[in-house]
Amino acid sequence: MYIDANDTIYVCQHGSRSIEAWFRCATAGLRVTDEDGLHADFATTDRYGSLYFTEHIGSTVQRCFRNSNLSVIIAGGTSAPSTFDRLLGPLGIDVDENLNIYVADRGKKRVMTWVYNATNGTCLINVSTAYPTASIAGLTLARNSTNQVFLSDQTNDNIYLWTFDADF
């Protein structure tokens, strides 16, 4: 579930394999994705209202532009040729004001970022170096910071505040 700046609630529906938007005072959700077999896990929006979500089966990050229900893969995928193009079971996601995407890559135990329209990602945090047993799931950028992120660890039931490029 994600709540945007307009108080719209986005819910990843595993049963119907879609994402629904619940607008303020709505009595029903509106399906905002229209793809069969979608396994969306986490969602967020950017400052323009585009919806971003992780999809763990295809190991991708996808984007739906505002007022569209069709998504495009913008990061990851099983056919990507290099280690910085691929994801393995991505979960948490956030987007900053510059439209850079931050992804908790659970399977590879790292936090990746893609600048807007990039074809390669950059590893910001190698979680396995500091916490080898960690299984990173959630990710949220720290408010009022340009170099910190909160990560949730579903194996050890911890939440970490990580600083990019910090020594551990």
Contact map, one row per residue, 1 for C-alpha under 8 A:
111000001111000000000000000000000000000001100000000000000000000000000000000000000000000000000000000000000000000000000000000000000000000000000000000000000000000000000000
111100001110000000000000000000000000000001110000000000000000000000000000000000000000000000000000000000000000000000000000000000000000000000000000000000000000000000000000
111111111100000000000000000000000000000000010000000000000000000000000000000000000000000000000000000000000000000000000000000000000000000000000000000000000000000000000000
011111111000000000000000000000000000000000011000000000000000000000000000000000000000000000000000000000000000000000000000000000000000000000000000000000000000000000000000
001111110000000000000000000000000000000000000000000000000000000000000000000000000000000000000000000000000000000000000000000000000000000000000000000000000000000000000000
001111110000000000000000000000000000000000000000000000000000000000000000000000000000000000000000000000000000000000000000000000000000000000000000000000000000000000000000
001111111000000000000011000000000000000000000000000000000000000000000000000000000000000000000000000000000000000000000000000000000000000000000000000000000000000000000000
001111111100000000001111000000000000000000000000000000000000000000000000000000000000000000000000000000000000000000000000000000000000000000000000000000000000000000000000
111100111110000000001110000000000000000000000000000000000000000000000000000000000000000000000000000000000000000000000000000000000000000000000000000000000000000000000000
111000011111000000111100000000000000000000100000000000000000000000000000000000000000000000000000000000000000000000000000000000000000000000000000000000000000000000000000
110000001111100000111100000000000000000000100000000000000000000000000000000000000000000000000000000000000000000000000000000000000000000000000000000000000000000000000000
100000000111110011110000000000000000000111100000000000000000000000000000000000000000000000000000000000000000000000000000000000000000000000000000000000000000000000000000
000000000011111111110000000000000000000100000000000000000000000000000000000000000000000000000000000000000000000000000000000000000000000000000000000000000000000000000000
000000000001111111000000000000000000001100000000000000000000000000000000000000000000000000000000000000000000000000000000000000000000000000000000000000000000000000000000
000000000000111110000000000000000000000000000000000000000000000000000000000000000000000000000000000000000000000000000000000000000000000000000000000000000000000000000000
000000000000111111000000000000000000000000000000000000000000000000000000000000000000000000000000000000000000000000000000000000000000000000000000000000000000000000000000
000000000001111111100000000000000001111100000000000000000000000000000000000000000000000000000000000000000000000000000000000000000000000000000000000000000000000000000000
000000000001110111110000000000111110011100000000000000000000000000000000000000000000000000000000000000000000000000000000000000000000000000000000000000000000000000000000
000000000111100011111000000000111000000100000000000000000000000000000000000000000000000000000000000000000000000000000000000000000000000000000000000000000000000000000000
000000000111100001111100000011111000000000000000000000000000000000000000000000000000000000000000000000000000000000000000000000000000000000000000000000000000000000000000
000000011110000000111110000011110000000000000000000000000000000000000000000000000000000000000000000000000000000000000000000000000000000000000000000000000000000000000000
000000011110000000011111010111000000000000000000000000000000000000000000000000000000000000000000000000000000000000000000000000000000000000000000000000000000000000000000
000000111000000000001111110010000000000000000000000000000000000000000000000000000000000000000000000000000000000000000000000000000000000000000000000000000000000000000000
000000110000000000000111110000000000000000000000000000000000000000000000000000000000000000000000000000000000000000000000000000000000000000000000000000000000000000000000
000000000000000000000011111000000000000000000000000000000000000000000000000000000000000000000000000000000000000000000000000000000000000000000000000000000000000000000000
000000000000000000000111111110000000000000000000000000000000000000000000000000000000000000000000000000000000000000000000000000000000000000000000000000000000000000000000
000000000000000000000000111110000000000000000000000000000000000000000000000000000000000000000000000000000000000000000000000000000000000000000000000000000000000000000000
000000000000000000000100011111000000000000000000000000000000000000000000000000000000000000000000000000000000000000000000000000000000000000000000000000000000000000000000
000000000000000000011110011111100000000000000000000000000000000000000000000000000000000000000000000000000000000000000000000000000000000000000000000000000000000000000000
000000000000000000011100000111110000000000000000000000000000000000000000000000000000000000000000000000000000000000000000000000000000000000000000000000000000000000000000
000000000000000001111000000011111100000000000000000000000000000000001000000000000000000000000000000000000000000000000000000000000000000000000000000000000000000000000000
000000000000000001111000000001111100000000000000000000000000000000011000000000000000000000000000000000000000000000000000000000000000000000000000000000000000000000000000
000000000000000001110000000000111110000000000000000000000000000100001110000000000000000000000000000000000000000000000000000000000000000000000000000000000000000000000000
000000000000000001000000000000111111000000000000000000000000000000001100000000000000000000000000000000000000000000000000000000000000000000000000000000000000000000000000
000000000000000001000000000000001111110000000000000000000000000000000100000000000000000000000000000000000000000000000000000000000000000000000000000000000000000000000000
000000000000000010000000000000000111110000000000000000000000000000000000000000000000000000000000000000000000000000000000000000000000000000000000000000000000000000000000
000000000000000010000000000000000011111000000000000000000000000000000000000000000000000000000000000000000000000000000000000000000000000000000000000000000000000000000000
000000000000000011000000000000000011111100000000000000100000000000000000000000000000000000000000000000000000000000000000000000000000000000000000000000000000000000000000
000000000000010011000000000000000000111110000000000000111000000000000000000000000000000000000000000000000000000000000000000000000000000000000000000000000000000000000000
000000000001110011100000000000000000011111100000000011110000000000000000000000000000000000000000000000000000000000000000000000000000000000000000000000000000000000000000
000000000001000000000000000000000000001111100000000011110000000000000000000000000000000000110000000000000000000000000000000000000000000000000000000000000000000000000000
110000000001000000000000000000000000000111110000000011100000000000000000000000000000000000111000000000000000000000000000000000000000000000000000000000000000000000000000
110000000111000000000000000000000000000111111000001111000000000000000000000000000000000000011100000000000000000000000000000000000000000000000000000000000000000000000000
011100000000000000000000000000000000000001111100001110000000000000000000000000000000000000001110000000000000000000000000000000000000000000000000000000000000000000000000
000100000000000000000000000000000000000000111111111100000000000000000000000000000000000000000110000000000000000000000000000000000000000000000000000000000000000000000000
000000000000000000000000000000000000000000011111111100000000000000000000000000000000000000000011101000000000000000000000000000000000000000000000000000000000000000000000
000000000000000000000000000000000000000000001111110000000000000000000000000000000000000000000000100000000000000000000000000000000000000000000000000000000000000000000000
000000000000000000000000000000000000000000001111110000000000000001000000000000000000000000000000000000000000000000000000000000000000000000000000000000000000000000000000
000000000000000000000000000000000000000000001111111000000000000011000000000000000000000000000000000000000000000000000000000000000000000000000000000000000000000000000000
000000000000000000000000000000000000000000001111111100000000001111000000000000000000000000000000000000000000000000000000000000000000000000000000000000000000000000000000
000000000000000000000000000000000000000000111100111110000000001111000000000000000000000000000000000000000000000000000000000000000000000000000000000000000000000000000000
000000000000000000000000000000000000000000111100011111000000111100000000000000000000000000001000000000000000000000000000000000000000000000000000000000000000000000000000
000000000000000000000000000000000000000111110000001111100000111000000000000000000000000000001000000000000000000000000000000000000000000000000000000000000000000000000000
000000000000000000000000000000000000000111100000000111110011110000000000000000000000000001111000000000000000000000000000000000000000000000000000000000000000000000000000
000000000000000000000000000000000000011111000000000011111111110000000000000000000000000011100000000000000000000000000000000000000000000000000000000000000000000000000000
000000000000000000000000000000000000001110000000000001111111000000000000000000000000000111100000000000000000000000000000000000000000000000000000000000000000000000000000
000000000000000000000000000000000000001000000000000000111111000000000000000000000000000010000000000000000000000000000000000000000000000000000000000000000000000000000000
000000000000000000000000000000000000000000000000000000111111000000000000000011000000000010000000000000000000000000000000000000000000000000000000000000000000000000000000
000000000000000000000000000000000000000000000000000001111111100000000000000111000000011111000000000000000000000000000000000000000000000000000000000000000000000000000000
000000000000000000000000000000000000000000000000000001111111110000000000111110000000001001000000000000000000000000000000000000000000000000000000000000000000000000000000
000000000000000000000000000000000000000000000000000111100011111000000000111100000000000001000000000000000000000000000000000000000000000000000000000000000000000000000000
000000000000000000000000000000000000000000000000000111100001111100000011111000000000000000000000000000000000000000000000000000000000000000000000000000000000000000000000
000000000000000000000000000000000000000000000000011110000000111110000011110000000000000000000000000000000000000000000000000000000000000000000000000000000000000000000000
000000000000000000000000000000001000000000000000011100000000011111011111000000000000000000000000000000000000000000000000000000000000000000000000000000000000000000000000
000000000000000000000000000000000000000000000000111000000000001111111110000000000000000000000000000000000000000000000000000000000000000000000000000000000000000000000000
000000000000000000000000000000000000000000000001111000000000000111110000000000000000000000000000000000000000000000000000000000000000000000000000000000000000000000000000
000000000000000000000000000000000000000000000000000000000000000011111000000000000000000000000000000000000000000000000000000000000000000000000000000000000000000000000000
000000000000000000000000000000010000000000000000000000000000000111111110000000000000000000000000000000000000000000000000000000000000000000000000000000000000000000000000
000000000000000000000000000000111100000000000000000000000000000110111110000000000000000000000000000000000000000000000000000000000000000000000000000000000000000000000000
000000000000000000000000000000001110000000000000000000000000000110011111000000000000000000000000000000000000000000000000000000000000000000000000000000000000000000000000
000000000000000000000000000000001000000000000000000000000000011110011111100000000000000000000000000000000000000000000000000000000000000000000000000000000000000000000000
000000000000000000000000000000000000000000000000000000000000011100000111110000000000000000000000000000000000000000000000000000000000000000000000000000000000000000000000
000000000000000000000000000000000000000000000000000000000001111000000011111110000000000000000000000000000000000000000000000000000000000000000000000000000000000000000000
000000000000000000000000000000000000000000000000000000000001111000000001111100000000000000000000000000000000000000001010000000000000000000000000000000000000000000000000
000000000000000000000000000000000000000000000000000000000001110000000000111110000000110000000000000000000000000001000011100000000000000000000000000000000000000000000000
000000000000000000000000000000000000000000000000000000000011100000000000111111010000111000000000000000000000000000000000000000000000000000000000000000000000000000000000
000000000000000000000000000000000000000000000000000000000111000000000000101111110000111000000000000000000000000000000000000000000000000000000000000000000000000000000000
000000000000000000000000000000000000000000000000000000000110000000000000000111110000011000000000000000000000000000000000000000000000000000000000000000000000000000000000
000000000000000000000000000000000000000000000000000000000000000000000000000011111000010000000000000000000000000000000000000000000000000000000000000000000000000000000000
000000000000000000000000000000000000000000000000000000000000000000000000000111111100110000000000000000000000000000000000000000000000000000000000000000000000000000000000
000000000000000000000000000000000000000000000000000000000000000000000000000000111110110000000000000000000000000000000000000000000000000000000000000000000000000000000000
000000000000000000000000000000000000000000000000000000000000000000000000000000011111110000000000000000000000000000000000000000000000000000000000000000000000000000000000
000000000000000000000000000000000000000000000000000000000000000000000000000000001111111000000000000000000000000000000000000000000000000000000000000000000000000000000000
000000000000000000000000000000000000000000000000000000000000000000000000000000000111111000000000000000000000000000000001111000000000000000000000000000000000000000000000
000000000000000000000000000000000000000000000000000000000000000000000000001110011111111000000000000000000000000000000011100000000000000000000000000000000000000000000000
000000000000000000000000000000000000000000000000000000000010000000000000001111111111111100000000000000000000000000000000000000000000000000000000000000000000000000000000
000000000000000000000000000000000000000000000000000000000011000000000000000111000011111111000000000000001011000000000000000000000000000000000000000000000000000000000000
000000000000000000000000000000000000000000000000000000010010000000000000000000000000011111000000000000001111000000000000000000000000000000000000000000000000000000000000
000000000000000000000000000000000000000000000000000000111110000000000000000000000000001111100000000000001110000000000000000000000000000000000000000000000000000000000000
000000000000000000000000000000000000000000000000000001110011100000000000000000000000001111110000000000111110000000000000000000000000000010000000000000000000000000000000
000000000000000000000000000000000000000011000000000001110000000000000000000000000000000011111000000000111100000000000000000000000000000011000000000000000000000000000000
000000000000000000000000000000000000000011100000000001000000000000000000000000000000000001111100000000111000000000000000000000000000000011110000000000000000000000000000
000000000000000000000000000000000000000001110000000111000000000000000000000000000000000000111110000011110000000000000000000000000000000001110000000000000000000000000000
000000000000000000000000000000000000000000111000000000000000000000000000000000000000000000011111000011100000000000000000000000000000000000111000000000000000000000000000
000000000000000000000000000000000000000000011100000000000000000000000000000000000000000000001111111111000000000000000000000000000000000000000000000000000000000000000000
000000000000000000000000000000000000000000000100000000000000000000000000000000000000000000000111111110000000000000000000000000000000000000001000000000000000000000000000
000000000000000000000000000000000000000000000110000000000000000000000000000000000000000000000011111100000000000000000000000000000000000000000000000000000000000000000000
000000000000000000000000000000000000000000000000000000000000000000000000000000000000000000000011111100000000000000010000000000000000000000000000000000000000000000000000
000000000000000000000000000000000000000000000100000000000000000000000000000000000000000000000011111110000000000000110000000000000000000000000000000000000000000000000000
000000000000000000000000000000000000000000000000000000000000000000000000000000000000000000000011111111000000000011110000000000000000000000000000000000000000000000000000
000000000000000000000000000000000000000000000000000000000000000000000000000000000000000000001111001111100000000011110000000000000000000000000000000000000000000000000000
000000000000000000000000000000000000000000000000000000000000000000000000000000000000000000001110000111110000001111000000000000000000000000100000000000000000000000000000
000000000000000000000000000000000000000000000000000000000000000000000000000000000000000001111100000011111000001110000000000000000000000000100000000000000000000000000000
000000000000000000000000000000000000000000000000000000000000000000000000000000000000000001111000000001111100111100000000000000000000000111100000000000100000000000000000
000000000000000000000000000000000000000000000000000000000000000000000000000000000000001111110000000000111111111100000000000000000000000110000000000000000000000000000000
000000000000000000000000000000000000000000000000000000000000000000000000000000000000000111100000000000011111110000000000000000000000001110000000000000000000000000000000
000000000000000000000000000000000000000000000000000000000000000000000000000000000000001111000000000000001111100000000000000000000000001000000000000000000000000000000000
000000000000000000000000000000000000000000000000000000000000000000000000000000000000001100000000000000001111110000000000000000000000000000000000000000000000000000000000
000000000000000000000000000000000000000000000000000000000000000000000000000000000000000000000000000000011111111000000000000001110000011100000000000000000000000000000000
000000000000000000000000000000000000000000000000000000000000000000000000000000000000000000000000000000011101111100000000001111110000000100000000000000000000000000000000
000000000000000000000000000000000000000000000000000000000000000000000000000000000000000000000000000001111000111110000000001111100000000000000000000000000000000000000000
000000000000000000000000000000000000000000000000000000000000000000000000000000000000000000000000000001111000011111000000111110000000000000000000000000000000000000000000
000000000000000000000000000000000000000000000000000000000000000000000000000000000000000000000000000111100000001111100000111100000000000000000000000000000000000000000000
000000000000000000000000000000000000000000000000000000000000000000000000001000000000000000000000000111000000000111111111110000000000000000000000000000000000000000000000
000000000000000000000000000000000000000000000000000000000000000000000000000000000000000000000000001110000000000011111100100000000000000000000000000000000000000000000000
000000000000000000000000000000000000000000000000000000000000000000000000000000000000000000000000011110000000000001111100000000000000000000000000000000000000000000000000
000000000000000000000000000000000000000000000000000000000000000000000000010000000000000000000000000000000000000001111110000000000000000000000000000000000000000000000000
000000000000000000000000000000000000000000000000000000000000000000000000000000000000000000000000000000000000000001111111100000000000000000000000000000000000000000000000
000000000000000000000000000000000000000000000000000000000000000000000000011000000000100000000000000000000000000001001111100000000000000000000000000000000000000000000000
000000000000000000000000000000000000000000000000000000000000000000000000001000000001100000000000000000000000000001000111110000000000000000000000000000000000000000000000
000000000000000000000000000000000000000000000000000000000000000000000000001000000001100000000000000000000000000111100111111000000000000000000000000000000000000000000000
000000000000000000000000000000000000000000000000000000000000000000000000000000000001000000000000000000000000000111000001111100000000000000000000000000000000000000000000
000000000000000000000000000000000000000000000000000000000000000000000000000000000001000000000000000000000000011110000000111111000000000000000000000000000000000000000000
000000000000000000000000000000000000000000000000000000000000000000000000000000000000000000000000000000000000011110000000011111000000000000000000000000000000000000011000
000000000000000000000000000000000000000000000000000000000000000000000000000000000000000000000000000000000000011100000000001111100000000000000000000000000000000000011000
000000000000000000000000000000000000000000000000000000000000000000000000000000000000000000000000000000000000111000000000001111111100000000000000000000000000000000000000
000000000000000000000000000000000000000000000000000000000000000000000000000000000000000000000000000000000000111000000000000011111111010100000000000000000000000000000000
000000000000000000000000000000000000000000000000000000000000000000000000000000000000000000000000000000000000110000000000000001111111110000000000000000000000000000000000
000000000000000000000000000000000000000000000000000000000000000000000000000000000000000000000000000000000000000000000000000001111111000000000000000000000000000000000001
000000000000000000000000000000000000000000000000000000000000000000000000000000000000000000000000000000000000000000000000000001111111000000000000000000000000000000000001
000000000000000000000000000000000000000000000000000000000000000000000000000000000000000000000000000000000000000000000000000000111111110000000000000000000000000000000000
000000000000000000000000000000000000000000000000000000000000000000000000000000000000000000000000000000000000000000000000000000111111110000000000000000000000000000000000
000000000000000000000000000000000000000000000000000000000000000000000000000000000000000000000000000000000000000000000000000000010011111000000000000000000011000000000000
000000000000000000000000000000000000000000000000000000000000000000000000000000000000000000000000000000000000100000000000000000110011111100000000000000001111000000000000
000000000000000000000000000000000000000000000000000000000000000000000000000000000000000000000000000000000110100000000000000000000000111110000000000000001111000000000000
000000000000000000000000000000000000000000000000000000000000000000000000000000000000000000000000000000011100110000000000000000100000011111000000000000111100000000000000
000000000000000000000000000000000000000000000000000000000000000000000000000000000000000001110000000000011100000000000000000000000000001111100000000000111100000000000000
000000000000000000000000000000000000000000000000000000000000000000000000000000000000000000111000000000010000000000000000000000000000000111110000000001111000000000000000
000000000000000000000000000000000000000000000000000000000000000000000000000000000000000000011100000001110000000000000000000000000000000011111000000011110000000000000000
000000000000000000000000000000000000000000000000000000000000000000000000000000000000000000011100000000000000000000000000000000000000000001111100000011100000000000000000
000000000000000000000000000000000000000000000000000000000000000000000000000000000000000000000101000000000000000000000000000000000000000000111110100111000000000000000000
000000000000000000000000000000000000000000000000000000000000000000000000000000000000000000000000000000000000000000000000000000000000000000011111110111000000000000000000
000000000000000000000000000000000000000000000000000000000000000000000000000000000000000000000000000000000000000000000000000000000000000000001111100000000000000000000000
000000000000000000000000000000000000000000000000000000000000000000000000000000000000000000000000000000000000000000000000000000000000000000000111110000000000000000000000
000000000000000000000000000000000000000000000000000000000000000000000000000000000000000000000000000000000000000000000000000000000000000000001111111100000000000000000000
000000000000000000000000000000000000000000000000000000000000000000000000000000000000000000000000000000000000000000000000000000000000000000000101111100000000000000000000
000000000000000000000000000000000000000000000000000000000000000000000000000000000000000000000000000000000000000000000000000000000000000000000000111110000000000000110000
000000000000000000000000000000000000000000000000000000000000000000000000000000000000000000000000000000000000000000000000000000000000000000001100111111000000000011110000
000000000000000000000000000000000000000000000000000000000000000000000000000000000000000000000000000000000000000000000000000000000000000000111100001111100000000011110000
000000000000000000000000000000000000000000000000000000000000000000000000000000000000000000000000000000000000000000000000000000000000000001111100000111110000001111000000
000000000000000000000000000000000000000000000000000000000000000000000000000000000000000000000000000000010000000000000000000000000000000111110000000011111000001111000000
000000000000000000000000000000000000000000000000000000000000000000000000000000000000000000000000000000000000000000000000000000000000000111100000000001111100111100000000
000000000000000000000000000000000000000000000000000000000000000000000000000000000000000000000000000000000000000000000000000000000000011111000000000000111111111100000000
000000000000000000000000000000000000000000000000000000000000000000000000000000000000000000000000000000000000000000000000000000000000011110000000000000011111110000000000
000000000000000000000000000000000000000000000000000000000000000000000000000000000000000000000000000000000000000000000000000000000000111000000000000000001111100000000000
000000000000000000000000000000000000000000000000000000000000000000000000000000000000000000000000000000000000000000000000000000000000111000000000000000001111110000000000
000000000000000000000000000000000000000000000000000000000000000000000000000000000000000000000000000000000000000000000000000000000000000000000000000000011111111000000000
000000000000000000000000000000000000000000000000000000000000000000000000000000000000000000000000000000000000000000000000000000000000000000000000000000011101111100000000
000000000000000000000000000000000000000000000000000000000000000000000000000000000000000000000000000000000000000000000000000000000000000000000000000001111000111110000000
000000000000000000000000000000000000000000000000000000000000000000000000000000000000000000000000000000000000000000000000000000000000000000000000000001111000011111000000
000000000000000000000000000000000000000000000000000000000000000000000000000000000000000000000000000000000000000000000000000000000000000000000000000111100000001111100000
000000000000000000000000000000000000000000000000000000000000000000000000000000000000000000000000000000000000000000000000000000000000000000000000000111100000000111110100
000000000000000000000000000000000000000000000000000000000000000000000000000000000000000000000000000000000000000000000000000000000000000000000000001110000000000011111100
000000000000000000000000000000000000000000000000000000000000000000000000000000000000000000000000000000000000000000000000000110000000000000000000001110000000000001111100
000000000000000000000000000000000000000000000000000000000000000000000000000000000000000000000000000000000000000000000000000110000000000000000000000000000000000000111110
000000000000000000000000000000000000000000000000000000000000000000000000000000000000000000000000000000000000000000000000000000000000000000000000000000000000000001111111
000000000000000000000000000000000000000000000000000000000000000000000000000000000000000000000000000000000000000000000000000000000000000000000000000000000000000000001111
000000000000000000000000000000000000000000000000000000000000000000000000000000000000000000000000000000000000000000000000000000001100000000000000000000000000000000000111
